[in-house]
Structure formats: structure tokens, C-alpha cells
Amino acid sequence: GGAEWWMTRGAIALAVASPFLFIGLSSGNYFMSFGAHFLATVALCAYTGPLAAWLVKAFDPSSRGGALGLAWNISAAAIGGTTPALATYLVERTGWNIAPGLFVTAAACVSLSSLLLFGHIQDEKRIATGSGMSNAHVGGSSRPYTTASGASGEAGVGSLGLEEDEPTSSEEEGEREGHDEK
């Protein structure tokens, strides 16, 4: 499966298993703690492994750097920075060692909802534009290009998309063809 497939399963695993993982982590039993860590690692890897590829696809290339940097850093500071304090507060307030697991379940549900909503929005965009595949598909760009010798083609599976010339539009290609005939 693609990035969404793995991320969806990782989020579901974290949402369902987190309270039980925290039971294992707080059990005091070495084997239960190790097993909980291992299962949490597998679920997190299923989610975060394809995350970079998914994020690249999620943002338009013209604004990807700024939008991705802003979104990543704000969420890392807001969620990642406050989670340890929130987990400590939840344990102290409730007396439950599994309370942080409930927070992870809630966060995984929000993440899963966002992932599914984004996939639905992307599907609607593809239907509206009639395109079957985005420019960020695996295997290279689907942008037209022109080589230094003037030959044109399409960057894709057989190309690394590393040509030095700028991609051209069909209008520029038409102008070039008209110029070559003179």
C-alpha cells in the first residue's frame, strides 16, 4: 500500500492499543514493558515512516517549503512540547498510569480523521480536474522538460528529473518550434 494505507493502519493501531501499551509500560514487568515498547515502535513506524512522503504530496510545490516548515514546527512545538507536561498532569490528576495512553488515543483519532479528510479532499480535486495522479507520485515528476539539445520529453520513471533546463509550457514549446522552422 501507499503512504496513506500505512499511516491509516498505524493511527488505528495507536488509537486502539495505546491504553493497553501504557498498562504494559507501567506494569513493572520487564517483558511486558519490552513488549509494549516494541508494539508501540511498530505502530509508530507504520505511521511516521511514510509521513515524509505524504507531507511532500500534501503541499503544492510552489509553497511546500514555507507551508511545510510552518506546519511542522508549530505542531512540533504545540503538541510535542506540551505532551510531557500534559501526561504528567493527567497521571497526577487521575492517578491512572494509563491516562497518557488515552491522550495518545485521542491524538491518533484526530490524526486519523485529518488523514481521511485530506484523502477525501485530494480525491475530490482529482475528480474535479480529471487528473489521475499528482505531480508528486513515486518515480519522478510528470512535468514536461527540454534537454540542452532541444529534445523534449516527460520526466518520469525513466528519468531522474535532473535536467538543468527549466520545464517548458506548451506555449513556449510552440514558440520554440516556430523559431526553429525560420
BADREN-645549 format. One line per 3 residues: number of its first residue (from 1); their letters; for each residue x, y, z of N, C-alpha, C. Coordinates in pm, 1 decimal, always signed. Atoms other than C-alpha are relative to their C-alpha. Example, Ala and Ser with C-alpha at 12.3 -4.5 7.8 and 13.67 -1.06 7.14 Angstrom:
<sezas>
1) AS) +89.0/-119.0/+0.0/+1230.0/-450.0/+780.0/+90.0/+120.0/+0.0  -82.0/-119.0/-6.0/+1367.0/-106.0/+714.0/-77.0/+109.0/+73.0
</sezas>
This chain:
<sezas>
1) GGA) +81.5/-118.6/+0.0/+0.0/+0.0/+0.0/+86.2/+125.4/+0.0  -68.4/-128.5/+0.4/+91.9/+365.0/-27.4/+11.4/+58.6/+138.5  -21.0/-69.0/-127.6/+166.5/+616.5/+243.2/-127.8/+4.6/+82.4
4) EWW) +126.0/-10.2/-73.8/-199.7/+663.6/+334.0/-39.9/-133.1/+62.3  +35.6/+133.1/-48.7/-250.4/+288.8/+370.8/+74.0/-30.2/+130.2  -80.7/+27.2/-119.1/+37.1/+251.2/+619.0/-34.9/+95.7/+113.7
7) MTR) +28.9/-98.3/-104.1/-42.3/+572.7/+805.3/-135.4/-25.7/+64.9  +132.5/+30.5/-54.9/-408.9/+477.2/+845.3/+8.5/-116.5/+97.8  -13.0/+115.4/-88.9/-318.5/+141.5/+994.7/+80.5/+32.5/+125.7
10) GAI) -77.1/-42.5/-116.3/-56.0/+297.6/+1221.3/-82.3/+82.2/+97.5  +84.8/-83.2/-86.1/-304.4/+555.8/+1350.7/-106.2/-84.4/+70.2  +99.7/+88.3/-62.6/-569.6/+289.4/+1411.9/+65.0/-84.5/+109.6
13) ALA) -70.0/+80.8/-100.6/-316.8/+70.0/+1594.4/+30.8/+82.4/+124.4  -28.8/-85.3/-115.2/-210.5/+361.1/+1814.7/-127.4/+36.4/+75.9  +125.9/-37.1/-65.9/-570.4/+463.5/+1882.9/-54.7/-114.3/+84.9
16) VAS) +56.2/+114.7/-70.9/-674.3/+113.0/+1986.9/+93.1/-49.4/+110.3  -93.1/+67.9/-89.9/-359.6/-11.5/+2159.4/+61.7/+88.3/+108.4  -72.7/-86.2/-94.0/-226.8/+293.9/+2346.1/-33.2/-21.7/+147.2
19) PFL) +25.7/+24.7/-143.3/-412.6/+241.4/+2676.9/+60.4/-132.3/+48.0  -54.9/+131.0/-37.4/-304.5/-125.1/+2678.4/+152.9/+3.9/+3.5  -145.8/-14.6/-1.3/+52.0/-29.9/+2591.1/+46.2/+68.4/+128.2
22) FIG) -37.4/-67.4/-123.3/+61.3/+204.9/+2888.6/-19.7/-89.8/+122.0  +13.4/+99.3/-108.1/-64.0/-77.9/+3111.3/+127.6/-83.3/+5.0  -123.5/+78.4/+6.4/+233.7/-283.9/+2993.9/+120.9/+80.2/+45.6
25) LSS) -113.4/-84.7/-38.7/+473.2/+8.3/+3037.3/+5.3/+25.5/+149.5  +1.9/-31.0/-143.1/+361.0/+74.7/+3393.3/-13.5/-124.0/+87.7  +21.5/+123.8/-74.8/+335.3/-292.4/+3497.5/+114.6/-34.1/+94.6
28) GNY) -115.2/+37.2/-80.6/+685.5/-315.3/+3641.8/+61.5/-131.1/-45.3  -50.0/+125.1/+54.1/+735.3/-639.3/+3448.3/+85.8/+31.0/-122.7  -92.9/-28.0/+108.5/+1036.5/-628.4/+3217.8/-54.9/-45.0/-134.9
31) FMS) +46.3/+55.1/+127.2/+883.2/-849.8/+2948.5/-123.4/+72.9/-51.8  +117.7/-76.7/+42.6/+551.2/-664.7/+2942.7/+41.0/+139.5/-47.6  -47.1/-132.6/+39.1/+733.2/-332.2/+2926.4/+71.0/-5.1/-134.9
34) FGA) -69.8/+15.4/+127.3/+959.3/-453.8/+2647.2/-99.9/-24.1/-113.3  +102.0/+28.4/+101.2/+660.9/-592.2/+2454.8/-80.5/+123.9/-35.9  +75.1/-123.2/+25.0/+471.0/-265.7/+2495.0/+83.6/+98.6/-82.0
37) HFL) -89.6/-87.4/+77.3/+771.2/-66.0/+2371.6/+12.1/-47.8/-144.5  -14.2/+55.6/+133.7/+812.1/-299.5/+2075.2/-125.1/+25.5/-83.4  +124.8/-21.1/+73.6/+444.5/-280.7/+1973.8/-23.4/+148.2/-29.8
40) ATV) +13.6/-143.6/+23.4/+441.3/+97.7/+2015.2/+93.7/+43.6/-112.5  -96.6/-33.3/+105.0/+751.5/+119.3/+1795.7/-51.7/-43.0/-136.7  +54.0/+48.7/+127.3/+588.1/-90.4/+1521.8/-112.2/+92.2/-47.8
43) ALC) +111.6/-87.1/+38.2/+272.2/+124.4/+1525.9/+50.1/+139.2/-39.5  -54.4/-132.4/+33.3/+471.8/+449.0/+1528.5/+75.7/-2.0/-132.3  -71.6/+10.8/+127.6/+692.8/+328.5/+1243.1/-96.5/-8.6/-117.6
46) AYT) +99.5/+9.4/+107.2/+386.1/+241.0/+1036.7/-56.4/+137.8/-32.6  +53.5/-134.6/+22.6/+266.6/+598.5/+1081.6/+108.0/+98.0/-45.7  -99.9/-103.1/+28.9/+584.3/+805.6/+1078.1/+94.2/-36.5/-113.4
49) GPL) -86.4/+40.5/+110.6/+777.4/+600.4/+820.9/-38.0/+67.4/-131.2  +39.6/-62.5/+126.8/+574.5/+719.0/+520.2/-42.8/+146.0/+13.8  +47.9/-135.6/-23.3/+494.1/+1056.6/+677.3/+68.2/+103.2/-88.8
52) AAW) -71.4/-99.1/+81.5/+764.7/+1248.4/+488.4/-50.1/-2.0/-144.2  +51.2/+9.5/+137.2/+644.0/+1118.9/+151.7/-140.4/+56.6/-9.6  +136.8/-50.3/-1.1/+284.9/+1200.5/+242.5/-1.3/+152.2/+10.8
55) LVK) -4.9/-145.3/-15.7/+375.1/+1552.8/+353.4/+43.9/+69.1/-128.6  -43.0/-58.0/+127.8/+555.1/+1620.5/+26.0/-117.4/+4.9/-96.1  +115.7/+5.6/+88.6/+243.5/+1515.3/-161.6/-110.9/+95.6/+44.4
58) AFD) +109.0/-80.3/-54.4/+19.1/+1720.9/+66.1/+9.3/+147.9/-36.7  -17.2/-142.3/+25.8/+165.4/+2059.8/-26.7/+37.4/+26.2/-145.3  -32.6/-43.1/+135.9/+184.2/+2237.4/-360.6/+149.3/+33.5/-7.1
61) PSS) -144.6/-24.4/+9.4/+545.6/+2254.4/-483.5/+40.0/+146.8/+12.4  -36.7/-141.3/-4.1/+537.1/+2633.6/-512.9/+4.3/+56.6/+141.7  +1.8/-50.7/-138.2/+467.3/+2678.8/-140.8/+40.2/-105.7/+101.4
64) RGG) -28.1/+114.7/-86.8/+588.5/+2346.8/+0.2/+95.7/+33.2/+114.6  -100.2/-26.4/-102.6/+895.1/+2472.2/+187.7/-54.3/+81.6/+115.7  +53.2/-86.7/-105.1/+726.9/+2752.7/+378.4/-116.8/-61.7/+73.7
67) ALG) +119.2/+57.8/-62.7/+396.0/+2577.2/+438.5/+34.4/-120.6/+85.5  -38.0/+119.7/-74.2/+553.3/+2250.1/+544.9/+82.8/+35.2/+122.4  -82.1/-41.8/-114.2/+812.5/+2420.2/+765.3/-83.4/+61.9/+110.3
70) LAW) +86.0/-65.6/-98.5/+549.0/+2632.6/+936.0/-89.9/-101.6/+70.2  +90.5/+99.0/-58.2/+302.2/+2346.6/+987.0/+74.7/-98.1/+90.3  -76.8/+97.8/-77.6/+568.9/+2103.7/+1109.1/+48.7/+61.1/+131.2
73) NIS) -58.6/-60.2/-119.8/+734.1/+2342.9/+1354.7/-104.3/+46.8/+100.4  +105.7/-40.4/-93.4/+412.8/+2482.1/+1501.8/-58.1/-122.3/+70.0  +56.2/+119.7/-63.2/+271.7/+2133.8/+1558.3/+100.4/-67.3/+92.2
76) AAA) -101.8/+59.5/-87.0/+602.1/+2006.5/+1699.7/+11.4/+75.7/+131.2  -9.0/-80.5/-122.4/+616.5/+2294.6/+1946.7/-125.8/-12.7/+84.6  +126.4/+1.2/-74.2/+248.8/+2290.6/+2041.0/-31.6/-136.9/+59.0
79) IGG) +35.1/+134.7/-47.1/+198.6/+1914.8/+2069.1/+119.9/-67.9/+65.7  -118.7/+67.1/-53.4/+546.9/+1772.8/+2116.3/+56.2/+67.9/+123.2  -54.7/-73.7/-113.8/+649.6/+2045.7/+2356.7/-84.0/-7.5/+125.5
82) TTP) +88.7/+0.2/-117.4/+346.6/+2021.9/+2582.9/-41.7/-140.4/+45.0  +45.8/+135.6/-33.1/+282.2/+1644.8/+2579.4/+59.3/-54.7/+130.0  -50.9/+52.7/-128.0/+522.4/+1551.0/+2862.4/-65.7/+64.6/+122.1
85) ALA) +65.6/-68.5/-112.0/+370.4/+1815.1/+3091.1/-145.2/-45.6/+12.9  +138.7/+45.2/-2.8/+18.6/+1708.5/+2994.5/-10.3/-143.0/+51.9  +0.8/+138.5/-47.7/+99.1/+1340.3/+3051.9/+21.3/-5.4/+152.1
88) TYL) -25.1/-5.3/-144.2/+239.8/+1419.8/+3396.4/-123.4/+51.0/+74.0  +120.5/-56.2/-60.5/-66.1/+1630.6/+3478.8/-111.7/-103.8/+4.2  +107.0/+100.3/+4.9/-304.2/+1354.5/+3367.7/+21.4/-111.4/+101.6
91) VER) -28.2/+106.0/-98.5/-131.2/+1092.3/+3582.1/-21.1/+51.7/+141.5  +16.8/-56.5/-134.7/-120.6/+1320.8/+3888.2/-145.8/+27.7/+31.6  +140.1/-37.7/-21.9/-480.6/+1436.0/+3844.9/-90.5/-121.7/+14.0
94) TGW) +89.4/+115.6/+0.3/-639.0/+1096.2/+3774.9/+50.4/-115.2/+85.3  -57.1/+112.9/-71.4/-399.4/+860.4/+3949.5/+14.5/-123.7/-87.8  -10.0/+111.5/+93.7/-407.7/+636.9/+3640.6/+130.1/+10.1/-76.7
97) NIA) -121.9/+2.2/+80.4/-79.2/+539.5/+3483.1/-30.0/-14.4/-149.4  +35.9/+14.7/+141.1/-268.5/+473.3/+3159.6/-61.4/+127.2/-57.9  +60.8/-124.8/+48.8/-406.6/+828.3/+3132.5/+72.1/+57.0/-122.7
100) PGL) -65.1/-47.1/+122.5/-135.9/+931.6/+2882.5/-36.6/-84.3/-122.3  +43.1/+85.7/+109.8/-245.2/+634.5/+2670.6/-132.0/+46.7/-58.7  +126.9/-54.7/+48.6/-592.2/+789.2/+2648.4/+24.3/+127.1/-81.2
103) FVT) -37.5/-118.8/+77.3/-432.3/+1114.0/+2532.0/+56.0/-41.0/-136.8  -54.6/+48.3/+127.3/-237.7/+922.0/+2264.8/-113.7/-52.4/-87.8  +115.9/+47.0/+75.3/-565.5/+754.6/+2161.0/-75.3/+117.5/-61.9
106) AAA) +69.8/-118.4/+52.1/-732.8/+1094.6/+2124.8/+80.1/+65.9/-112.0  -84.7/-61.3/+102.7/-437.2/+1234.4/+1929.0/+1.2/-85.0/-126.9  +2.0/+88.4/+117.1/-433.8/+928.9/+1699.4/-132.8/+10.1/-73.7
109) CVS) +131.7/-15.8/+64.5/-808.0/+971.7/+1635.0/-7.7/+131.2/-77.6  -4.0/-128.5/+71.3/-758.3/+1339.2/+1542.1/+86.3/-14.0/-124.4  -90.2/+19.9/+112.4/-467.6/+1242.4/+1318.5/-64.9/-85.4/-108.2
112) LSS) +68.1/+87.3/+95.2/-665.7/+961.7/+1154.5/-111.9/+75.3/-72.4  +107.3/-79.3/+61.6/-961.5/+1194.6/+1094.1/+56.3/+97.1/-102.3  -63.7/-94.0/+92.3/-732.2/+1451.9/+934.6/+51.8/-71.7/-123.9
115) LLL) -53.7/+78.0/+111.3/-566.7/+1187.5/+718.8/-111.6/-42.1/-95.0  +111.5/+43.0/+83.6/-900.3/+1054.2/+594.6/-66.4/+118.8/-68.4  +58.1/-120.2/+59.3/-1038.2/+1404.8/+536.9/+87.6/+51.6/-112.6
118) FGH) -91.8/-46.2/+103.8/-728.5/+1506.1/+341.6/-7.8/-91.2/-122.3  +12.5/+93.4/+111.4/-754.8/+1191.0/+129.0/-127.5/+22.7/-77.9  +127.4/-28.6/+66.0/-1119.1/+1271.5/+55.6/+9.3/+128.9/-81.5
121) IQD) -16.6/-126.8/+71.3/-1029.6/+1629.9/-42.3/+86.3/-20.4/-123.9  -86.7/+26.8/+114.8/-746.9/+1507.1/-267.7/-75.5/-77.2/-108.4  +78.2/+75.7/+97.5/-983.1/+1257.4/-434.1/-97.1/+91.8/-73.4
124) EKR) +92.4/-94.6/+61.9/-1236.6/+1535.7/-496.6/+72.6/+90.8/-99.1  -78.1/-83.5/+91.3/-963.6/+1754.0/-651.7/+34.7/-76.5/-126.6  -34.9/+80.5/+117.4/-854.7/+1469.5/-882.1/-120.7/-19.8/-90.7
127) IAT) +121.5/+17.6/+78.7/-1213.5/+1410.2/-990.6/-34.9/+130.2/-71.9  +35.1/-129.3/+58.1/-1275.1/+1782.1/-1048.9/+92.5/+39.4/-114.4  -95.8/-38.2/+103.6/-958.2/+1828.9/-1254.2/+18.1/-108.0/-105.3
130) GSG) -13.9/+109.2/+94.8/-976.9/+1492.9/-1427.1/+137.7/-61.9/-2.5  -134.8/+58.3/-3.0/-622.3/+1404.2/-1327.0/-1.6/-125.2/+84.8  -3.9/+126.0/-72.8/-549.1/+1052.9/-1215.7/+113.5/-8.5/+98.7
133) MSN) -118.1/+11.6/-84.5/-214.5/+1117.4/-1048.7/+57.7/+138.9/+23.5  -60.4/-128.7/-31.7/-49.9/+1409.5/-873.9/+141.8/+7.3/-53.2  -137.0/-18.9/+45.9/+286.5/+1555.5/-973.3/+101.3/-60.3/+95.6
136) AHV) -94.5/+49.8/-99.9/+440.7/+1411.6/-658.2/-2.6/-151.4/+10.2  +5.3/+145.6/-7.5/+393.6/+1045.7/-747.4/+140.4/-59.4/+0.0  -128.6/+67.6/-6.6/+671.8/+797.4/-692.6/+48.6/-26.7/-141.5
139) GGS) -56.6/+26.3/+130.4/+904.8/+766.1/-987.4/+42.4/+126.2/-71.3  -45.1/-124.0/+61.2/+962.9/+1131.2/-1065.1/-114.6/+92.9/-28.0  +96.9/-102.9/+32.4/+785.3/+1436.5/-1185.0/-66.7/-33.6/-131.9
142) SRP) +66.8/+19.3/+127.5/+530.6/+1430.3/-1462.9/+4.1/+129.0/-80.9  -11.2/-127.0/+70.8/+635.3/+1779.0/-1580.1/+75.9/-19.1/-130.3  -78.1/+5.9/+122.9/+748.0/+1826.9/-1937.7/+134.0/+69.3/+20.4
145) YTT) -130.6/-62.7/-9.9/+1113.0/+1918.6/-1983.1/+64.0/+8.0/-137.6  -78.0/-10.1/+122.1/+1354.6/+2020.8/-2252.7/+146.0/-16.7/+36.9  -141.8/+21.8/-26.7/+1712.5/+1899.4/-2264.2/+82.4/+108.6/-66.5
148) ASG) -89.2/-101.0/+57.6/+2011.8/+2112.2/-2358.1/+4.6/-10.7/-152.3  -3.6/+17.4/+145.2/+1998.7/+1965.1/-2710.3/-130.2/+41.6/-66.8  +127.5/-44.5/+55.2/+1639.9/+2085.9/-2752.3/-103.8/-109.4/-8.2
151) ASG) +97.4/+108.6/+2.1/+1475.7/+1742.6/-2731.7/-92.4/+13.7/+119.1  +94.4/-10.5/-111.7/+1161.7/+1741.8/-2520.8/-49.2/-138.0/+37.1  +50.8/+127.1/-47.9/+1008.7/+1466.3/-2318.4/-77.3/+21.6/+127.5
154) EAG) +70.0/-11.4/-126.0/+843.5/+1393.5/-1990.9/+79.7/-72.8/+106.6  -73.3/+62.0/-109.8/+1027.7/+1331.8/-1666.9/-90.4/-103.0/+64.4  +82.3/+103.4/-61.2/+907.1/+1012.2/-1511.6/+86.2/-114.1/+46.8
157) VGS) -68.8/+117.0/-51.8/+1012.6/+658.7/-1425.9/+138.7/-14.0/-60.7  -128.7/+17.2/+64.4/+1295.6/+655.1/-1679.6/+93.5/+116.7/+19.3  -80.6/-120.4/-16.4/+1424.4/+998.0/-1579.6/+8.7/+36.7/+146.2
160) LGL) -13.4/-47.3/-137.5/+1558.7/+1136.1/-1259.2/-54.8/+140.1/+15.5  +52.3/-135.4/-7.4/+1413.2/+1476.2/-1343.8/+107.7/+99.3/+37.5  -110.9/-84.6/-40.7/+1758.7/+1632.6/-1301.8/+50.4/+88.8/-113.4
163) EED) -42.4/-82.4/+111.4/+1775.1/+1818.1/-1631.5/+19.7/+143.6/+47.7  -32.4/-134.5/-44.2/+1925.8/+2162.7/-1597.3/-92.8/+104.7/-57.2  +89.3/-97.5/+59.6/+1684.1/+2340.0/-1830.6/-131.3/+4.7/+76.7
166) EPT) +127.4/-18.1/-68.0/+1362.6/+2478.9/-1687.6/-110.0/-74.5/-75.3  +114.2/+60.9/+67.8/+1038.4/+2292.9/-1760.6/-66.4/+104.3/-89.4  +62.8/-93.8/+92.0/+854.8/+2447.5/-2052.0/-147.9/-28.1/-10.0
169) SSE) +142.9/+17.1/+22.4/+488.5/+2505.4/-2116.3/-20.4/-31.0/-146.8  +27.9/+32.1/+140.1/+321.1/+2401.6/-2439.9/+9.2/+125.3/-86.2  -12.0/-124.9/+75.9/+312.1/+2770.5/-2545.4/+146.7/+26.0/-33.6
172) EEG) -141.6/-21.4/+25.0/+688.4/+2801.5/-2506.1/+52.4/-101.4/-101.0  -41.6/+103.5/+93.0/+730.8/+2473.9/-2693.5/-41.4/+37.4/-142.2  +48.3/-43.1/+130.1/+518.2/+2608.7/-2979.9/+83.0/+113.6/-56.4
175) ERE) -84.2/-111.0/+43.3/+723.6/+2928.8/-2993.4/+135.3/-52.0/-46.0  -129.7/+55.0/+33.5/+1044.1/+2725.3/-2999.8/-6.0/-71.1/-135.0  +14.5/+70.1/+126.7/+914.5/+2506.4/-3284.2/-11.3/+97.5/-115.2
178) GHD) +15.3/-103.0/+102.9/+813.0/+2816.7/-3482.4/+134.0/+67.3/-29.2  -129.4/-64.3/+15.0/+1156.8/+2968.3/-3423.3/+97.6/-90.9/-74.7  -90.3/+94.6/+65.2/+1335.2/+2651.2/-3535.4/-26.6/-11.7/-150.0
181) EK) +35.6/+14.4/+140.5/+1147.0/+2648.4/-3868.5/+52.9/+117.2/-83.7  -40.8/-119.2/+73.4/+1264.6/+3000.8/-3966.9/+136.6/-9.4/-52.1
</sezas>
